Structures are given as structure tokens and as C-alpha cells.
């Protein structure tokens, strides 16, 4: 039922679509779930539902549909009415917990979205959409974007930034093919990030078969502690800390202290 809500939001007039077929596309991973929704609606067990659509201009819309059974027996059908709507971006992309997207990196198309998945759901967008516009409402690339690192920065490129008093956004970028990069963004609590950091250090230490003292030194190096601080905290001489640091770098195959951070990711 193409009512005034759909006419206003989608941009088509009713006479433009009367008698025209409508098509829907369901990603393979949602087909079973969608089939259950349809069956529930036909049984009268589902009275409302939210679904996405694209307007005439390509803007993504979330519709609130209401279902009603009409007719009876062999002629019974399902009446679907658009009751309300809201802009998809303002609903889904405010604070996503899991975000995966593919972007173009050529100078003329930098930041153009090729694929966007929010909390395991694939999101539609206009073909010329840029990631910084859709995700953050900006007119230019974000500060600290992993794609803006120097060409010498190794892949994957990782950026961690605070998003509140007790959580962090961790972004990693890795190339898919020439001119296309996949970015994964996860929001982690302070405690979760600390636990991951500690677990990764233990993994590195086990893999390199570090001694107990070398593990202590590695932990403090990963926390960015100065050599003098490490010596004071452990209770050994500065020269001894430097000796253990050299062994740690050699066993882990790192060129410098800063190179150790690359091993965490």
C-alpha cells in the first residue's frame, strides 16, 4: 500500500508506481529469518516490523510497517502499511559496536565507500558516499585516519583513540586489492583493552621463550616506560635493563622499542 508516508519519503508520486512491481532483496544470511517473519505475519503473530528502503535520491530510510490480515480462506492476504519512517544513518550509525567497511584510496576517490557492515548488518548507501560523511558527518577525512599514515607505515595499520571516559575505538586497516582497503572498527572498554594487551604480551613472550625477567622488561616497554623507570620498578640497574631490552628485541625480531608495538597487532 503506497500511502502518503512512502510517497513523501521515497520521492515517488503514487501515479508513478501504481501497477509497477516491487522487488525486495534479502542477503543469504537473513533468508531463514526473513521467511519466519513472513510466516508469522501471515499467521497474524506479527503486527509490525522495521525494514530499510532507498529513496529516489538514494538516501537510506528505515520504515516502520504495520501488518494486517485481509480477506479469508484462499483469498486471504497481507496488508502492509508504512506507518512511520526515520533516517537510517541517524539510527544505526550513531555508536556502532562493530563496524567493517571497504573504502577506495585513490586520490580522486579517497574515502569512497564500497561496502559497509554495522553490527553484522549490511548497510546501503549512495554510490558516491564517503566514509567520513556517512559515519561521522564530516566534510573531510577524520583526524587519525589509518589510511592517512605515511607510505612506509606497515600493514595492517592500527589506530586507537578514546571514545569516552572508559572505552576506546580500535581501527585496523588492511589492503584488499589495489586502491581498496578494508577497515575494521571495534569499541572496547578500558578493561577489555588492558586484558587484550596483557594477553598479547604473554603470547609474544611464550613464542619467543623469554625469561621471567625479560617478560617483566617487555611488559614495561609495551607500556612506554623509560629505561630508568623500569630499573626503579624492578629494582635492578639501568645497564641490566638495557641488556634485557636488547635480548627481548633480538628474540622478538624487532628493530626498536617502537617496532615492538607493531607486534601487538
N, C-alpha and C positions, 0 to 999 in steps of 0.2 A: 504494500500500500504506500504509494509515493505521496506522502502528505506534505503539509507546508513546512514542517521541520526539515525534511530531507531536501525540499525544493530550495529553502533558504540557505542551508549549509553547503550542499553539494554544488550549487550554482547552476543546475539544470532546471528549466521550467518543465512543468508537468507534461505539456504537449510534446516536448522533445523526447520524452521517454515512454509515453503511452504506447503499449503494444510491443515495445522493444524487449528482447530477452535480457535477463540479468545473470551474470555469472559470478560465482564465488570460487575462491581458491583456498584450499586448506593444505598447509605443509604436511608432508607424510607423517611426521612425528605427532601430529594432533588429530589425525583422521579418526582413530578409535574414539577419542574423547569427544570429537565433534559429532560423531554418529550417535553417541549416548545422549548428547544434548538434544539432538533432533528427535530421538525416540522418546525422551522424557517430555518434550514439548507436545508431541502428538498424543501422548497419554494424558496430557493435562497436568503433569507433575512439575512443569517448569513454566512459570508465568512471565519471567523477564530475563534479559540477557544483555551483556555488553559485547559489541563487535566493532571492528575497525573498517573504515572505508576511506576512499580517496575522493576529494572534491574535484571539480572540473579544473581547478588551478594546480592540482597535485598535492594540496595540503592534506595531511592525515587527520582523520576525525574519529573519535570514539562515540559510537551511537549507543543509546540505551533503548533496547527494543522490548516491547510487550507482546506476549503471545496470547492468542485466544482461539479456542477450537470453534469452528463454524460448521453448520450442516450436521448430518448424521449418516451413519452406515457407510455405504460405498462412496457417497458424495461428501463425506466429511473432509474438511481441510483445515489448514492452519493459517490464521490471520496474523501477520507480523506488522506491527505499527512502531514507527520511530517516535518515542516519547520525549527524549531529550538528547543532547549532544554536548561534547566538550572537546577542546583541542587536545590531541594525543600527546604532543610534546610536553604540555604543562602537567599532564597526569603521570606519564611514565618516566620521563627523563629528569625529574627533579633531583632525586638522590638514589640512583640505581645502585644496588649492591654488587651486581655483576654486569660488566659491560664489555662486549667484544665488538670491534669494528675494523673494517678494512678501508684504508684511505690511499689516495693517489699522492705521489710525492714529486711529480714533475713540476717545474716552476710555474707553468701556466695552469695546472690543475691541483696545486698543493692543497691538501686537506679535503679534497672532494670525496664524499662517502661512496663506497662501492657496496658496503654491507654493514648492517647494524643489528646487533642482538642485545636486548636488555633483559636480564633475568631469565635467560633461556628462550625468550620470545623474539622472533624476527620482526623488525620494525620497518615499515615502508616510509619512503621519504622522496622528496622531489629529486630528479636526476642531477640537478646542479647544486645540491646541498653540500655545504662544508661542515666538517665535524665541529669546528668551534662555534658555528652558528646554531646548529641543531642541539648540541649538548650543553653549551654554556651561554648561548645568546650573545656571543661576541662578534665583532666585525673583523677581527684579525686573530691570528693564531695565539693560543694560550701561552702565558709565561711558563717556562719549564717544560715545554712540549718535547717528548723524547725524539721527535723527528727533526728538531732543530739543533741537535748535537752536531759537533764537527764530524767531518767525513772519517776522521781517524778513530772515532769512538767505536769500539767493537759492538757487534750484535750478540745477543739481544741488548737493547738499551733500556735501562730501568730508571724510573723517576719515582721518588717517594715524597709526598707532601702532606702536611697535616690538614685535616678537614674537621675542625672542631677541637675540643679540649682533650679528647681521649681516643681519637681514631685517625687513621692515615689512609690516603689513597695511594695505591701502588700500581703504577703503569709500566707495562713492559711492551716493547715494540720489536718486531722481528720481520724481516723481509719475506714476502711470499713469492714474488717474481719481480722483474724489472719494473720499477715505477709503482709498486703496490706493496704496502706494509700492513701487517695485522697488529692492532693494539689491543691489549687486554688490560682492563682496569678492575681492581678489586678494592673494596673499602674494608679495612681491617682495624680492629680495636688495638689499643696500645698494648694490651696484654697478649693478644694473638700475635702481633708483630714481634714482640720480645721472645715469645715461645718459638716462633719460626726461626728467628735469628739464632737463638741458642741451639736449636736442633741442627741447623745447617752447620754451625761451627763444630758441633760434635761429629757430624758426618764427615766434614773435612779432616778433622783430627784423626778419626778412625781410619780413613782412607790413606792418610799419609803416615800412619803409625807413629804419631807424636808421643813424646814422653809426657808425664804428668806436668812437669814444669813448662814444657813447650806449649801444652794446652792452655795453661794459665796465661802465658805471654800472648798467645794467639787471641784469646778472649778479650784481653785488654786492648790489643792492637785493633781488633774489629770495632771496639767501642771508641776508637780515636784517641786513646790515652797517649800522652807523651812518654818518652822513654824514662824520664826522671820520675814521673808519677807511678809508672809500672814498678820501678825499682822500690819506691817507698811502700806501695801497696803490698807487694810480695815479700819485701824485706830482704832484698839482695842488692848487689852492687849494680850500678849503671852499666859497667862493662859486661857484666854477666847477662843483663837483659839484652844488650846488643848481640852477644854471642848466640843466645837462644833465638832472637829475631832472625839472624842470618840463617840458622838451621831451619826455622819454620818456613822462610821464603824459599829456600832450596827444596825442601821436601814437598812443598805445595806447588812448585813450579811458577812462583810469582816473581816478578821483576822488582817490585817495590811494595811499600805499605799500601799505597792507593790501589795497586793492582790486586791486592787481596780482596777488596770489595767486589771486584768482578766475579770472584769465585762464589760469592754468596748467591748469585743469580744465574 
